[in-house]
């Protein structure tokens, strides 16, 4: 296996953490809470965020230079998801995971 730089390894970890947090909160917290937590735009955004985070992590693990594109998109979607979770409320764990992942992915995309 290729040697991953500490920055790359850190970004992969942030992406995987965000993937798990978004998917877990969507399926456990939002489904249980209902109401604004299940508003279609918000719920779809959480699932899209989980998906792009996993894809970005996979691209970095594969070692393809295309990870810059997926990381750029990941940062954008994570920011949007963080804002949506903030508006819905009671989702601070998701907000933090998304913001942290977005910051890390922006560096990888640069």
N, C-alpha and C positions, 0 to 999 in steps of 0.2 A: 504494500500500500504506500502511496505517496506520502511524503512528510507534509503535514498541513502547518501553515504558519499559525502563530498564536492568534492573530487577528481573524483568520479564516475559521479556526476552531471556535473562537468566541462567537462569531456570527452564526455558525451552524448551531451552537448551543442556544443562542437567543431565539433563532427561528424555530427550533424544536420545542423550546419552552412555550413560545407564543402559540404554536400549533396546538399543543396539548391544553393550554389554558383556554383558548378560544373554543376549541371543539368541546372540551369538558364543560365549560360554562354554558355554551349553547344547549348542549344535550341534557345537562343536569339542572343548572340554575334557571335558564330562560324558559325551558319547557315546563318547569315546575311553577314558575312565577306567573306565566301567561301575560295577558294584557300587552303593555307596550314592549315587553321583552320578546314577544312573538310577532311584533309588527314585521311584515314581510321584508321590507328594505333592511331593517336592522338584523334580522335573523339570517338572511341571505349573505349579508356583509360579513357576519361572524364566520359563517361556513367558508366563504370565499377567502377570508383572511387565513383561516386554518390551512386551507388548501395551498395557497401561494407560499405560506411559510414552509410547509413541508416540501414543496417543489423547489424553493430557493435552497433549502438545506441539501436536498438531493443533488442539485446542480453543482453545489460547492463540493460535495463528497465525490461526485463523479470526476471533478477536475476540469470541467469544460469552461472555456473563457466566456461562454454565454451566461454564466452565473451573474455577470454584471447587469444584464438585462432583467433577469428574474429578481435580483436583489433590488433594482430600481423600482420595479413594479410592486414588490413586496413592501418596500418602505412607504409607498403611496397608499396602498390598501391598508396597511397597519395604522397609518395616521387617521385615515377615514374611519376605521373600525374603533380606534381609541375615542374619537370625537362622538361617535354614535353611542358607544357604551357609557360615556360620560353624561350624555343627554338623557339616556334611559335611567341611569342612576343605579346604585347598589352593585356596581361592577368594577370596583377599583382595581382588583387583581388583573382583570382583562385590560383595563386602561394602561396600567403600568407595563404589563408584558408587551403590549402593542407598541407603546412609545419606545421602550428599550430596544425592541427588535427593529423598529423603523430607523432609529439612530445608528444601529450597527449595520443595517443593510445599506443605508445611505453612504457610509464609508466604503463598503465593498463595491458599490456601484460607481464610485468616483474614479 
